[in-house]
Amino acid sequence: MNRKVAMAVRRNSGILGVIVLIWLVIGVVAAVQRDYFKESDANCATAGTIALTIVAGPLNYAGVNPKVDDCDVQIPQPSE
């Protein structure tokens, strides 16, 4: 790989990193505005809703309202 290509790749990855960081910060702002961090009910569904809201980022302001209602996972039992 020549030097110009290597520099372009590094610059683009830096820009991509900044975009992802801004995306996630917007998601955290949306979660704070919805008071998700003030709820005392700490369970899997609440954690899932917070995580989805953060990952959705700016889509929260476009009408996306991710919610996790139930996260009962059937855990396999070890065989005997």
All heavy atoms as a GROMACS GRO file, in nm:
protein
  594
    1MET      N    1   0.086  -0.117   0.000
    1MET     CA    2   0.000   0.000   0.000
    1MET      C    3   0.090   0.123   0.000
    1MET      O    4   0.181   0.134   0.082
    1MET     CB    5  -0.088  -0.003   0.125
    1MET     CG    6  -0.195   0.101   0.122
    1MET     SD    7  -0.302   0.108   0.268
    1MET     CE    8  -0.360  -0.055   0.289
    2ASN      N    9   0.064   0.213  -0.090
    2ASN     CA   10   0.151   0.330  -0.093
    2ASN      C   11   0.110   0.429   0.016
    2ASN      O   12   0.008   0.416   0.081
    2ASN     CB   13   0.155   0.394  -0.232
    2ASN     CG   14   0.023   0.458  -0.271
    2ASN    OD1   15  -0.052   0.500  -0.184
    2ASN    ND2   16  -0.002   0.467  -0.398
    3ARG      N   17   0.193   0.527   0.034
    3ARG     CA   18   0.176   0.619   0.146
    3ARG      C   19   0.049   0.703   0.137
    3ARG      O   20  -0.018   0.728   0.237
    3ARG     CB   21   0.298   0.710   0.152
    3ARG     CG   22   0.302   0.793   0.274
    3ARG     CD   23   0.432   0.866   0.284
    3ARG     NE   24   0.432   0.942   0.407
    3ARG     CZ   25   0.520   1.031   0.437
    3ARG    NH1   26   0.618   1.056   0.355
    3ARG    NH2   27   0.514   1.094   0.551
    4LYS      N   28   0.012   0.749   0.017
    4LYS     CA   29  -0.108   0.831   0.001
    4LYS      C   30  -0.234   0.754   0.037
    4LYS      O   31  -0.325   0.805   0.101
    4LYS     CB   32  -0.118   0.883  -0.142
    4LYS     CG   33  -0.019   0.990  -0.175
    4LYS     CD   34  -0.039   1.041  -0.315
    4LYS     CE   35   0.065   1.147  -0.348
    4LYS     NZ   36   0.046   1.200  -0.483
    5VAL      N   37  -0.240   0.629  -0.005
    5VAL     CA   38  -0.355   0.545   0.027
    5VAL      C   39  -0.364   0.522   0.177
    5VAL      O   40  -0.471   0.529   0.237
    5VAL     CB   41  -0.349   0.411  -0.051
    5VAL    CG1   42  -0.459   0.318  -0.005
    5VAL    CG2   43  -0.355   0.436  -0.200
    6ALA      N   44  -0.252   0.495   0.239
    6ALA     CA   45  -0.249   0.472   0.384
    6ALA      C   46  -0.297   0.595   0.460
    6ALA      O   47  -0.374   0.584   0.556
    6ALA     CB   48  -0.109   0.432   0.428
    7MET      N   49  -0.256   0.712   0.417
    7MET     CA   50  -0.299   0.835   0.485
    7MET      C   51  -0.448   0.859   0.465
    7MET      O   52  -0.517   0.903   0.556
    7MET     CB   53  -0.218   0.953   0.434
    7MET     CG   54  -0.074   0.952   0.483
    7MET     SD   55   0.024   1.090   0.422
    7MET     CE   56  -0.058   1.225   0.501
    8ALA      N   57  -0.499   0.829   0.345
    8ALA     CA   58  -0.642   0.846   0.318
    8ALA      C   59  -0.725   0.752   0.404
    8ALA      O   60  -0.830   0.790   0.456
    8ALA     CB   61  -0.670   0.824   0.171
    9VAL      N   62  -0.677   0.630   0.421
    9VAL     CA   63  -0.750   0.532   0.504
    9VAL      C   64  -0.753   0.579   0.648
    9VAL      O   65  -0.856   0.573   0.715
    9VAL     CB   66  -0.685   0.392   0.491
    9VAL    CG1   67  -0.739   0.298   0.595
    9VAL    CG2   68  -0.708   0.336   0.351
   10ARG      N   69  -0.640   0.627   0.698
   10ARG     CA   70  -0.636   0.674   0.837
   10ARG      C   71  -0.726   0.795   0.857
   10ARG      O   72  -0.796   0.805   0.957
   10ARG     CB   73  -0.493   0.711   0.875
   10ARG     CG   74  -0.416   0.593   0.927
   10ARG     CD   75  -0.285   0.636   0.985
   10ARG     NE   76  -0.183   0.570   0.902
   10ARG     CZ   77  -0.075   0.625   0.856
   10ARG    NH1   78  -0.049   0.751   0.882
   10ARG    NH2   79   0.009   0.558   0.783
   11ARG      N   80  -0.728   0.886   0.763
   11ARG     CA   81  -0.812   1.006   0.774
   11ARG      C   82  -0.959   0.968   0.770
   11ARG      O   83  -1.038   1.017   0.850
   11ARG     CB   84  -0.779   1.102   0.661
   11ARG     CG   85  -0.852   1.232   0.668
   11ARG     CD   86  -0.807   1.323   0.558
   11ARG     NE   87  -0.707   1.252   0.480
   11ARG     CZ   88  -0.656   1.291   0.366
   11ARG    NH1   89  -0.694   1.400   0.313
   11ARG    NH2   90  -0.566   1.221   0.300
   12ASN      N   91  -0.997   0.877   0.680
   12ASN     CA   92  -1.136   0.836   0.670
   12ASN      C   93  -1.182   0.759   0.793
   12ASN      O   94  -1.296   0.772   0.836
   12ASN     CB   95  -1.159   0.754   0.544
   12ASN     CG   96  -1.153   0.838   0.419
   12ASN    OD1   97  -1.172   0.959   0.424
   12ASN    ND2   98  -1.126   0.774   0.308
   13SER      N   99  -1.094   0.678   0.850
   13SER     CA  100  -1.133   0.604   0.970
   13SER      C  101  -1.150   0.700   1.088
   13SER      O  102  -1.235   0.678   1.174
   13SER     CB  103  -1.031   0.495   1.003
   13SER     OG  104  -0.905   0.551   1.035
   14GLY      N  105  -1.072   0.807   1.092
   14GLY     CA  106  -1.088   0.907   1.196
   14GLY      C  107  -1.220   0.980   1.182
   14GLY      O  108  -1.289   1.006   1.281
   15ILE      N  109  -1.256   1.013   1.059
   15ILE     CA  110  -1.384   1.080   1.035
   15ILE      C  111  -1.499   0.988   1.073
   15ILE      O  112  -1.595   1.030   1.136
   15ILE     CB  113  -1.394   1.124   0.887
   15ILE    CG1  114  -1.294   1.235   0.860
   15ILE    CG2  115  -1.535   1.169   0.853
   15ILE    CD1  116  -1.278   1.270   0.713
   16LEU      N  117  -1.488   0.861   1.037
   16LEU     CA  118  -1.592   0.763   1.071
   16LEU      C  119  -1.606   0.750   1.222
   16LEU      O  120  -1.717   0.742   1.275
   16LEU     CB  121  -1.561   0.628   1.007
   16LEU     CG  122  -1.662   0.519   1.031
   16LEU    CD1  123  -1.796   0.556   0.969
   16LEU    CD2  124  -1.612   0.387   0.976
   17GLY      N  125  -1.494   0.748   1.292
   17GLY     CA  126  -1.498   0.740   1.438
   17GLY      C  127  -1.569   0.858   1.501
   17GLY      O  128  -1.647   0.844   1.596
   18VAL      N  129  -1.544   0.977   1.448
   18VAL     CA  130  -1.610   1.098   1.499
   18VAL      C  131  -1.760   1.091   1.473
   18VAL      O  132  -1.841   1.126   1.560
   18VAL     CB  133  -1.548   1.225   1.436
   18VAL    CG1  134  -1.630   1.348   1.467
   18VAL    CG2  135  -1.405   1.242   1.484
   19ILE      N  136  -1.799   1.044   1.354
   19ILE     CA  137  -1.941   1.032   1.321
   19ILE      C  138  -2.010   0.934   1.415
   19ILE      O  139  -2.119   0.961   1.466
   19ILE     CB  140  -1.959   0.991   1.174
   19ILE    CG1  141  -1.917   1.106   1.083
   19ILE    CG2  142  -2.102   0.949   1.145
   19ILE    CD1  143  -1.909   1.070   0.937
   20VAL      N  144  -1.947   0.820   1.442
   20VAL     CA  145  -2.005   0.720   1.533
   20VAL      C  146  -2.017   0.779   1.673
   20VAL      O  147  -2.119   0.759   1.741
   20VAL     CB  148  -1.922   0.590   1.533
   20VAL    CG1  149  -1.963   0.498   1.645
   20VAL    CG2  150  -1.934   0.520   1.398
   21LEU      N  151  -1.915   0.849   1.718
   21LEU     CA  152  -1.919   0.910   1.851
   21LEU      C  153  -2.033   1.011   1.862
   21LEU      O  154  -2.109   1.010   1.960
   21LEU     CB  155  -1.786   0.977   1.882
   21LEU     CG  156  -1.775   1.043   2.019
   21LEU    CD1  157  -1.789   0.938   2.130
   21LEU    CD2  158  -1.645   1.117   2.032
   22ILE      N  159  -2.049   1.097   1.762
   22ILE     CA  160  -2.158   1.195   1.762
   22ILE      C  161  -2.293   1.124   1.761
   22ILE      O  162  -2.386   1.163   1.833
   22ILE     CB  163  -2.144   1.291   1.644
   22ILE    CG1  164  -2.022   1.381   1.665
   22ILE    CG2  165  -2.269   1.376   1.625
   22ILE    CD1  166  -1.984   1.464   1.544
   23TRP      N  167  -2.306   1.017   1.681
   23TRP     CA  168  -2.429   0.938   1.674
   23TRP      C  169  -2.468   0.886   1.812
   23TRP      O  170  -2.582   0.896   1.856
   23TRP     CB  171  -2.407   0.822   1.576
   23TRP     CG  172  -2.526   0.736   1.553
   23TRP    CD1  173  -2.570   0.634   1.632
   23TRP    CD2  174  -2.617   0.741   1.442
   23TRP    NE1  175  -2.682   0.576   1.578
   23TRP    CE2  176  -2.712   0.640   1.462
   23TRP    CE3  177  -2.624   0.822   1.329
   23TRP    CZ2  178  -2.815   0.617   1.371
   23TRP    CZ3  179  -2.727   0.798   1.240
   23TRP    CH2  180  -2.821   0.697   1.261
   24LEU      N  181  -2.369   0.828   1.884
   24LEU     CA  182  -2.397   0.772   2.016
   24LEU      C  183  -2.427   0.880   2.119
   24LEU      O  184  -2.513   0.860   2.206
   24LEU     CB  185  -2.280   0.684   2.061
   24LEU     CG  186  -2.258   0.558   1.977
   24LEU    CD1  187  -2.132   0.487   2.022
   24LEU    CD2  188  -2.378   0.466   1.982
   25VAL      N  189  -2.361   0.993   2.110
   25VAL     CA  190  -2.390   1.104   2.203
   25VAL      C  191  -2.533   1.152   2.183
   25VAL      O  192  -2.604   1.179   2.281
   25VAL     CB  193  -2.288   1.219   2.185
   25VAL    CG1  194  -2.333   1.345   2.256
   25VAL    CG2  195  -2.151   1.176   2.235
   26ILE      N  196  -2.577   1.162   2.059
   26ILE     CA  197  -2.716   1.201   2.033
   26ILE      C  198  -2.812   1.099   2.093
   26ILE      O  199  -2.916   1.134   2.149
   26ILE     CB  200  -2.739   1.220   1.881
   26ILE    CG1  201  -2.662   1.342   1.831
   26ILE    CG2  202  -2.888   1.234   1.849
   26ILE    CD1  203  -2.659   1.358   1.681
   27GLY      N  204  -2.776   0.971   2.085
   27GLY     CA  205  -2.859   0.867   2.146
   27GLY      C  206  -2.866   0.880   2.297
   27GLY      O  207  -2.972   0.861   2.358
   28VAL      N  208  -2.754   0.913   2.360
   28VAL     CA  209  -2.754   0.933   2.506
   28VAL      C  210  -2.840   1.054   2.542
   28VAL      O  211  -2.916   1.049   2.640
   28VAL     CB  212  -2.609   0.950   2.558
   28VAL    CG1  213  -2.608   0.996   2.702
   28VAL    CG2  214  -2.531   0.821   2.543
   29VAL      N  215  -2.832   1.160   2.464
   29VAL     CA  216  -2.916   1.279   2.488
   29VAL      C  217  -3.063   1.241   2.479
   29VAL      O  218  -3.145   1.283   2.563
   29VAL     CB  219  -2.880   1.393   2.391
   29VAL    CG1  220  -2.982   1.505   2.397
   29VAL    CG2  221  -2.740   1.445   2.419
   30ALA      N  222  -3.099   1.161   2.380
   30ALA     CA  223  -3.239   1.118   2.366
   30ALA      C  224  -3.283   1.036   2.487
   30ALA      O  225  -3.395   1.052   2.536
   30ALA     CB  226  -3.257   1.039   2.238
   31ALA      N  227  -3.196   0.948   2.536
   31ALA     CA  228  -3.230   0.865   2.652
   31ALA      C  229  -3.247   0.952   2.777
   31ALA      O  230  -3.337   0.929   2.859
   31ALA     CB  231  -3.124   0.759   2.675
   32VAL      N  232  -3.164   1.053   2.792
   32VAL     CA  233  -3.176   1.144   2.907
   32VAL      C  234  -3.305   1.224   2.897
   32VAL      O  235  -3.376   1.241   2.997
   32VAL     CB  236  -3.053   1.238   2.914
   32VAL    CG1  237  -3.075   1.351   3.014
   32VAL    CG2  238  -2.928   1.160   2.950
   33GLN      N  239  -3.339   1.271   2.777
   33GLN     CA  240  -3.462   1.348   2.760
   33GLN      C  241  -3.586   1.265   2.789
   33GLN      O  242  -3.688   1.318   2.831
   33GLN     CB  243  -3.470   1.403   2.618
   33GLN     CG  244  -3.375   1.516   2.592
   33GLN     CD  245  -3.379   1.565   2.448
   33GLN    OE1  246  -3.426   1.496   2.359
   33GLN    NE2  247  -3.329   1.685   2.426
   34ARG      N  248  -3.577   1.135   2.769
   34ARG     CA  249  -3.691   1.047   2.798
   34ARG      C  250  -3.690   0.996   2.942
   34ARG      O  251  -3.769   0.912   2.980
   34ARG     CB  252  -3.689   0.928   2.702
   34ARG     CG  253  -3.715   0.972   2.560
   34ARG     CD  254  -3.707   0.857   2.465
   34ARG     NE  255  -3.731   0.905   2.329
   34ARG     CZ  256  -3.724   0.831   2.221
   34ARG    NH1  257  -3.695   0.704   2.232
   34ARG    NH2  258  -3.746   0.883   2.103
   35ASP      N  259  -3.598   1.047   3.022
   35ASP     CA  260  -3.586   1.012   3.164
   35ASP      C  261  -3.564   0.863   3.188
   35ASP      O  262  -3.608   0.808   3.289
   35ASP     CB  263  -3.709   1.059   3.244
   35ASP     CG  264  -3.717   1.211   3.253
   35ASP    OD1  265  -3.610   1.274   3.253
   35ASP    OD2  266  -3.829   1.264   3.259
   36TYR      N  267  -3.494   0.797   3.099
   36TYR     CA  268  -3.469   0.654   3.117
   36TYR      C  269  -3.371   0.626   3.230
   36TYR      O  270  -3.372   0.519   3.288
   36TYR     CB  271  -3.414   0.592   2.989
   36TYR     CG  272  -3.517   0.576   2.878
   36TYR    CD1  273  -3.477   0.564   2.746
   36TYR    CD2  274  -3.652   0.573   2.905
   36TYR    CE1  275  -3.569   0.548   2.644
   36TYR    CE2  276  -3.745   0.558   2.804
   36TYR     CZ  277  -3.703   0.545   2.674
   36TYR     OH  278  -3.794   0.530   2.574
   37PHE      N  279  -3.287   0.722   3.265
   37PHE     CA  280  -3.189   0.699   3.370
   37PHE      C  281  -3.244   0.731   3.509
   37PHE      O  282  -3.180   0.700   3.608
   37PHE     CB  283  -3.063   0.783   3.343
   37PHE     CG  284  -2.992   0.744   3.216
   37PHE    CD1  285  -2.994   0.828   3.106
   37PHE    CD2  286  -2.925   0.625   3.207
   37PHE    CE1  287  -2.930   0.793   2.990
   37PHE    CE2  288  -2.860   0.588   3.090
   37PHE     CZ  289  -2.862   0.672   2.982
   38LYS      N  290  -3.363   0.788   3.518
   38LYS     CA  291  -3.423   0.822   3.647
   38LYS      C  292  -3.512   0.710   3.701
   38LYS      O  293  -3.548   0.712   3.817
   38LYS     CB  294  -3.504   0.951   3.636
   38LYS     CG  295  -3.419   1.072   3.614
   38LYS     CD  296  -3.502   1.197   3.613
   38LYS     CE  297  -3.413   1.318   3.591
   38LYS     NZ  298  -3.489   1.443   3.587
   39GLU      N  299  -3.545   0.614   3.618
   39GLU     CA  300  -3.634   0.507   3.662
   39GLU      C  301  -3.562   0.419   3.763
   39GLU      O  302  -3.445   0.386   3.748
   39GLU     CB  303  -3.678   0.421   3.544
   39GLU     CG  304  -3.766   0.495   3.447
   39GLU     CD  305  -3.809   0.407   3.331
   39GLU    OE1  306  -3.794   0.284   3.340
   39GLU    OE2  307  -3.856   0.463   3.231
   40SER      N  308  -3.634   0.380   3.867
   40SER     CA  309  -3.574   0.295   3.969
   40SER      C  310  -3.590   0.147   3.934
   40SER      O  311  -3.529   0.062   3.996
   40SER     CB  312  -3.640   0.322   4.105
   40SER     OG  313  -3.778   0.293   4.098
   41ASP      N  314  -3.672   0.118   3.833
   41ASP     CA  315  -3.695  -0.019   3.792
   41ASP      C  316  -3.580  -0.066   3.703
   41ASP      O  317  -3.576  -0.039   3.584
   41ASP     CB  318  -3.828  -0.030   3.715
   41ASP     CG  319  -3.862  -0.173   3.681
   41ASP    OD1  320  -3.815  -0.263   3.752
   41ASP    OD2  321  -3.937  -0.193   3.583
   42ALA      N  322  -3.483  -0.132   3.764
   42ALA     CA  323  -3.366  -0.178   3.689
   42ALA      C  324  -3.385  -0.325   3.654
   42ALA      O  325  -3.374  -0.413   3.740
   42ALA     CB  326  -3.240  -0.159   3.772
   43ASN      N  327  -3.417  -0.351   3.530
   43ASN     CA  328  -3.431  -0.489   3.484
   43ASN      C  329  -3.379  -0.499   3.342
   43ASN      O  330  -3.332  -0.402   3.283
   43ASN     CB  331  -3.576  -0.537   3.496
   43ASN     CG  332  -3.671  -0.451   3.417
   43ASN    OD1  333  -3.637  -0.397   3.312
   43ASN    ND2  334  -3.792  -0.435   3.469
   44CYS      N  335  -3.390  -0.616   3.286
   44CYS     CA  336  -3.338  -0.642   3.153
   44CYS      C  337  -3.409  -0.557   3.048
   44CYS      O  338  -3.345  -0.505   2.956
   44CYS     CB  339  -3.353  -0.790   3.122
   44CYS     SG  340  -3.296  -0.837   2.960
   45ALA      N  341  -3.540  -0.542   3.059
   45ALA     CA  342  -3.616  -0.465   2.961
   45ALA      C  343  -3.576  -0.318   2.963
   45ALA      O  344  -3.563  -0.254   2.858
   45ALA     CB  345  -3.765  -0.481   2.985
   46THR      N  346  -3.555  -0.262   3.081
   46THR     CA  347  -3.514  -0.122   3.092
   46THR      C  348  -3.375  -0.103   3.033
   46THR      O  349  -3.352  -0.008   2.957
   46THR     CB  350  -3.514  -0.077   3.239
   46THR    OG1  351  -3.645  -0.097   3.293
   46THR    CG2  352  -3.476   0.068   3.253
   47ALA      N  353  -3.284  -0.192   3.064
   47ALA     CA  354  -3.148  -0.182   3.010
   47ALA      C  355  -3.151  -0.197   2.857
   47ALA      O  356  -3.079  -0.126   2.786
   47ALA     CB  357  -3.059  -0.289   3.071
   48GLY      N  358  -3.233  -0.287   2.807
   48GLY     CA  359  -3.244  -0.306   2.663
   48GLY      C  360  -3.302  -0.184   2.593
   48GLY      O  361  -3.256  -0.144   2.485
   49THR      N  362  -3.401  -0.121   2.655
   49THR     CA  363  -3.460   0.000   2.597
   49THR      C  364  -3.359   0.113   2.594
   49THR      O  365  -3.348   0.185   2.494
   49THR     CB  366  -3.584   0.042   2.678
   49THR    OG1  367  -3.681  -0.063   2.671
   49THR    CG2  368  -3.645   0.170   2.624
   50ILE      N  369  -3.282   0.129   2.700
   50ILE     CA  370  -3.179   0.233   2.703
   50ILE      C  371  -3.074   0.208   2.596
   50ILE      O  372  -3.035   0.298   2.522
   50ILE     CB  373  -3.116   0.242   2.843
   50ILE    CG1  374  -3.216   0.295   2.945
   50ILE    CG2  375  -2.991   0.330   2.842
   50ILE    CD1  376  -3.171   0.285   3.088
   51ALA      N  377  -3.029   0.083   2.585
   51ALA     CA  378  -2.927   0.049   2.486
   51ALA      C  379  -2.978   0.072   2.344
   51ALA      O  380  -2.907   0.129   2.259
   51ALA     CB  381  -2.883  -0.096   2.503
   52LEU      N  382  -3.102   0.032   2.315
   52LEU     CA  383  -3.158   0.053   2.182
   52LEU      C  384  -3.175   0.201   2.150
   52LEU      O  385  -3.153   0.245   2.037
   52LEU     CB  386  -3.293  -0.017   2.169
   52LEU     CG  387  -3.288  -0.167   2.145
   52LEU    CD1  388  -3.429  -0.225   2.144
   52LEU    CD2  389  -3.217  -0.199   2.016
   53THR      N  390  -3.214   0.279   2.250
   53THR     CA  391  -3.230   0.423   2.229
   53THR      C  392  -3.096   0.488   2.195
   53THR      O  393  -3.086   0.570   2.104
   53THR     CB  394  -3.290   0.490   2.353
   53THR    OG1  395  -3.418   0.430   2.379
   53THR    CG2  396  -3.307   0.639   2.335
   54ILE      N  397  -2.991   0.447   2.265
   54ILE     CA  398  -2.859   0.503   2.239
   54ILE      C  399  -2.809   0.462   2.101
   54ILE      O  400  -2.757   0.544   2.026
   54ILE     CB  401  -2.760   0.461   2.351
   54ILE    CG1  402  -2.800   0.529   2.481
   54ILE    CG2  403  -2.617   0.494   2.312
   54ILE    CD1  404  -2.724   0.480   2.603
   55VAL      N  405  -2.827   0.336   2.064
   55VAL     CA  406  -2.780   0.289   1.934
   55VAL      C  407  -2.861   0.354   1.821
   55VAL      O  408  -2.807   0.382   1.714
   55VAL     CB  409  -2.788   0.135   1.927
   55VAL    CG1  410  -2.765   0.085   1.787
   55VAL    CG2  411  -2.687   0.074   2.022
   56ALA      N  412  -2.989   0.380   1.845
   56ALA     CA  413  -3.072   0.443   1.741
   56ALA      C  414  -3.028   0.586   1.713
   56ALA      O  415  -3.051   0.638   1.604
   56ALA     CB  416  -3.220   0.440   1.782
   57GLY      N  417  -2.965   0.651   1.811
   57GLY     CA  418  -2.908   0.784   1.791
   57GLY      C  419  -3.007   0.885   1.736
   57GLY      O  420  -3.117   0.904   1.790
   58PRO      N  421  -2.973   0.952   1.626
   58PRO     CA  422  -3.059   1.057   1.570
   58PRO      C  423  -3.193   1.004   1.519
   58PRO      O  424  -3.286   1.082   1.500
   58PRO     CB  425  -2.977   1.112   1.453
   58PRO     CG  426  -2.838   1.068   1.475
   58PRO     CD  427  -2.844   0.945   1.558
   59LEU      N  428  -3.204   0.876   1.497
   59LEU     CA  429  -3.332   0.821   1.451
   59LEU      C  430  -3.442   0.842   1.554
   59LEU      O  431  -3.560   0.841   1.521
   59LEU     CB  432  -3.318   0.672   1.420
   59LEU     CG  433  -3.220   0.636   1.307
   59LEU    CD1  434  -3.211   0.485   1.292
   59LEU    CD2  435  -3.262   0.701   1.177
   60ASN      N  436  -3.403   0.862   1.681
   60ASN     CA  437  -3.501   0.891   1.786
   60ASN      C  438  -3.580   1.018   1.753
   60ASN      O  439  -3.697   1.029   1.788
   60ASN     CB  440  -3.431   0.908   1.921
   60ASN     CG  441  -3.379   0.778   1.974
   60ASN    OD1  442  -3.454   0.689   2.009
   60ASN    ND2  443  -3.247   0.766   1.979
   61TYR      N  444  -3.517   1.113   1.688
   61TYR     CA  445  -3.583   1.238   1.656
   61TYR      C  446  -3.657   1.232   1.523
   61TYR      O  447  -3.723   1.327   1.484
   61TYR     CB  448  -3.481   1.352   1.656
   61TYR     CG  449  -3.418   1.368   1.792
   61TYR    CD1  450  -3.289   1.324   1.817
   61TYR    CD2  451  -3.490   1.422   1.898
   61TYR    CE1  452  -3.233   1.336   1.943
   61TYR    CE2  453  -3.436   1.435   2.023
   61TYR     CZ  454  -3.307   1.391   2.045
   61TYR     OH  455  -3.252   1.403   2.170
   62ALA      N  456  -3.648   1.117   1.456
   62ALA     CA  457  -3.722   1.096   1.331
   62ALA      C  458  -3.845   1.009   1.356
   62ALA      O  459  -3.908   0.962   1.263
   62ALA     CB  460  -3.632   1.031   1.227
   63GLY      N  461  -3.876   0.984   1.482
   63GLY     CA  462  -3.997   0.910   1.516
   63GLY      C  463  -3.973   0.768   1.565
   63GLY      O  464  -4.066   0.700   1.604
   64VAL      N  465  -3.849   0.722   1.563
   64VAL     CA  466  -3.820   0.587   1.612
   64VAL      C  467  -3.825   0.591   1.764
   64VAL      O  468  -3.765   0.677   1.827
   64VAL     CB  469  -3.681   0.540   1.564
   64VAL    CG1  470  -3.645   0.406   1.622
   64VAL    CG2  471  -3.677   0.535   1.413
   65ASN      N  472  -3.896   0.498   1.823
   65ASN     CA  473  -3.905   0.491   1.969
   65ASN      C  474  -3.884   0.345   2.010
   65ASN      O  475  -3.979   0.273   2.038
   65ASN     CB  476  -4.041   0.542   2.017
   65ASN     CG  477  -4.046   0.556   2.167
   65ASN    OD1  478  -3.943   0.549   2.234
   65ASN    ND2  479  -4.164   0.576   2.220
   66PRO      N  480  -3.758   0.302   2.015
   66PRO     CA  481  -3.732   0.162   2.046
   66PRO      C  482  -3.767   0.128   2.190
   66PRO      O  483  -3.736   0.203   2.282
   66PRO     CB  484  -3.583   0.147   2.019
   66PRO     CG  485  -3.527   0.284   2.035
   66PRO     CD  486  -3.636   0.378   1.995
   67LYS      N  487  -3.833   0.016   2.208
   67LYS     CA  488  -3.869  -0.031   2.342
   67LYS      C  489  -3.846  -0.181   2.349
   67LYS      O  490  -3.870  -0.254   2.253
   67LYS     CB  491  -4.017  -0.005   2.372
   67LYS     CG  492  -4.054   0.139   2.380
   67LYS     CD  493  -4.065   0.180   2.522
   67LYS     CE  494  -4.118   0.323   2.526
   67LYS     NZ  495  -4.084   0.389   2.644
   68VAL      N  496  -3.804  -0.228   2.464
   68VAL     CA  497  -3.796  -0.370   2.492
   68VAL      C  498  -3.898  -0.397   2.602
   68VAL      O  499  -3.886  -0.345   2.713
   68VAL     CB  500  -3.654  -0.411   2.538
   68VAL    CG1  501  -3.649  -0.557   2.576
   68VAL    CG2  502  -3.552  -0.379   2.431
   69ASP      N  503  -4.001  -0.474   2.568
   69ASP     CA  504  -4.107  -0.500   2.666
   69ASP      C  505  -4.071  -0.615   2.760
   69ASP      O  506  -4.101  -0.610   2.878
   69ASP     CB  507  -4.237  -0.534   2.593
   69ASP     CG  508  -4.290  -0.414   2.516
   69ASP    OD1  509  -4.272  -0.300   2.564
   69ASP    OD2  510  -4.348  -0.434   2.409
   70ASP      N  511  -4.011  -0.717   2.706
   70ASP     CA  512  -3.984  -0.835   2.786
   70ASP      C  513  -3.859  -0.902   2.731
   70ASP      O  514  -3.842  -0.913   2.610
   70ASP     CB  515  -4.103  -0.931   2.777
   70ASP     CG  516  -4.090  -1.047   2.873
   70ASP    OD1  517  -4.013  -1.035   2.970
   70ASP    OD2  518  -4.157  -1.148   2.851
   71CYS      N  519  -3.774  -0.944   2.817
   71CYS     CA  520  -3.653  -1.012   2.769
   71CYS      C  521  -3.630  -1.141   2.845
   71CYS      O  522  -3.519  -1.171   2.887
   71CYS     CB  523  -3.532  -0.920   2.774
   71CYS     SG  524  -3.497  -0.854   2.936
   72ASP      N  525  -3.736  -1.216   2.864
   72ASP     CA  526  -3.722  -1.348   2.925
   72ASP      C  527  -3.654  -1.440   2.825
   72ASP      O  528  -3.708  -1.469   2.718
   72ASP     CB  529  -3.858  -1.406   2.964
   72ASP     CG  530  -3.915  -1.337   3.086
   72ASP    OD1  531  -3.835  -1.286   3.168
   72ASP    OD2  532  -4.038  -1.332   3.099
   73VAL      N  533  -3.538  -1.484   2.860
   73VAL     CA  534  -3.460  -1.571   2.773
   73VAL      C  535  -3.460  -1.710   2.834
   73VAL      O  536  -3.432  -1.727   2.952
   73VAL     CB  537  -3.316  -1.518   2.758
   73VAL    CG1  538  -3.234  -1.610   2.672
   73VAL    CG2  539  -3.316  -1.378   2.704
   74GLN      N  540  -3.493  -1.807   2.752
   74GLN     CA  541  -3.489  -1.945   2.798
   74GLN      C  542  -3.345  -1.992   2.798
   74GLN      O  543  -3.284  -2.011   2.694
   74GLN     CB  544  -3.575  -2.034   2.706
   74GLN     CG  545  -3.720  -1.997   2.706
   74GLN     CD  546  -3.786  -2.017   2.842
   74GLN    OE1  547  -3.746  -2.102   2.920
   74GLN    NE2  548  -3.885  -1.936   2.870
   75ILE      N  549  -3.292  -2.009   2.916
   75ILE     CA  550  -3.152  -2.053   2.930
   75ILE      C  551  -3.150  -2.206   2.925
   75ILE      O  552  -3.221  -2.272   3.002
   75ILE     CB  553  -3.092  -2.003   3.061
   75ILE    CG1  554  -3.096  -1.851   3.065
   75ILE    CG2  555  -2.950  -2.056   3.080
   75ILE    CD1  556  -3.053  -1.792   3.196
   76PRO      N  557  -3.073  -2.261   2.834
   76PRO     CA  558  -3.068  -2.407   2.827
   76PRO      C  559  -3.008  -2.468   2.954
   76PRO      O  560  -2.915  -2.412   3.012
   76PRO     CB  561  -2.980  -2.434   2.705
   76PRO     CG  562  -2.923  -2.306   2.664
   76PRO     CD  563  -2.989  -2.197   2.739
   77GLN      N  564  -3.068  -2.576   2.994
   77GLN     CA  565  -3.020  -2.647   3.113
   77GLN      C  566  -2.910  -2.746   3.071
   77GLN      O  567  -2.918  -2.804   2.963
   77GLN     CB  568  -3.134  -2.720   3.182
   77GLN     CG  569  -3.245  -2.629   3.230
   77GLN     CD  570  -3.196  -2.532   3.336
   77GLN    OE1  571  -3.117  -2.567   3.422
   77GLN    NE2  572  -3.241  -2.407   3.327
   78PRO      N  573  -2.811  -2.764   3.156
   78PRO     CA  574  -2.706  -2.859   3.120
   78PRO      C  575  -2.761  -3.002   3.116
   78PRO      O  576  -2.851  -3.038   3.190
   78PRO     CB  577  -2.602  -2.843   3.230
   78PRO     CG  578  -2.671  -2.773   3.342
   78PRO     CD  579  -2.788  -2.701   3.284
   79SER      N  580  -2.708  -3.078   3.024
   79SER     CA  581  -2.753  -3.218   3.014
   79SER      C  582  -2.692  -3.297   3.130
   79SER      O  583  -2.589  -3.263   3.186
   79SER     CB  584  -2.711  -3.278   2.881
   79SER     OG  585  -2.570  -3.271   2.867
   80GLU      N  586  -2.762  -3.404   3.161
   80GLU     CA  587  -2.715  -3.486   3.274
   80GLU      C  588  -2.634  -3.602   3.226
   80GLU      O  589  -2.642  -3.651   3.121
   80GLU     CB  590  -2.836  -3.536   3.352
   80GLU     CG  591  -2.908  -3.423   3.418
   80GLU     CD  592  -3.027  -3.472   3.498
   80GLU    OE1  593  -3.040  -3.591   3.524
   80GLU    OE2  594  -3.108  -3.387   3.535
   0.00000   0.00000   0.00000
